[in-house]
Amino acid sequence: MKIEIEIADSKLENLSDSANDQLKAIYKKHIEDILDEAGRLEASRNGSGNNPEITAAIINDAVEFTKKY
């Protein structure tokens, strides 16, 4: 699954090419960190062995966790 993110041009208009590339690298890593943590949270909460399902609440918890660490 591919996720695309739209950011208003007005927020990006003053970025140099290298700043744009760096921003992309940073948000990719940040989102991957959130998804990794969400997977760990889901696994720790799924004691019944059901199919894994990462919910919006788990994503929110993962975001809060990654902000702290």
FENPECOR-V403378 format. One record per pair of residues at least 4 apart in sequence whose ideal C-beta (glycine too) atoms are under 8 Angstrom apart, sorted by the first residue. I is the first residue (numbers start at 1). GAP is how many residues later the second one is. If there is no record, write none. Layout:
I;GAP + I;GAP
This chain:
3;28 + 5;22 + 7;4 + 7;5 + 8;4 + 9;4 + 12;8 + 15;4 + 15;5 + 15;8 + 16;4 + 17;4 + 18;4 + 19;4 + 20;4 + 21;4 + 22;4 + 23;4 + 24;4 + 25;4 + 26;4 + 27;4 + 28;4 + 29;4 + 30;4 + 30;36 + 31;4 + 32;4 + 33;4 + 33;33 + 34;4 + 34;25 + 34;28 + 34;29 + 34;32 + 35;4 + 35;19 + 35;27 + 36;4 + 37;4 + 37;25 + 37;28 + 37;29 + 38;4 + 38;16 + 38;20 + 38;21 + 38;23 + 38;24 + 39;4 + 39;13 + 39;15 + 40;4 + 41;4 + 41;13 + 41;17 + 41;20 + 41;21 + 41;24 + 42;4 + 42;10 + 42;11 + 42;12 + 42;13 + 42;16 + 43;9 + 45;13 + 46;4 + 46;6 + 54;4 + 54;5 + 55;4 + 56;4 + 57;4 + 58;4 + 59;4 + 60;4 + 61;4 + 62;4 + 63;4 + 64;4 + 65;4
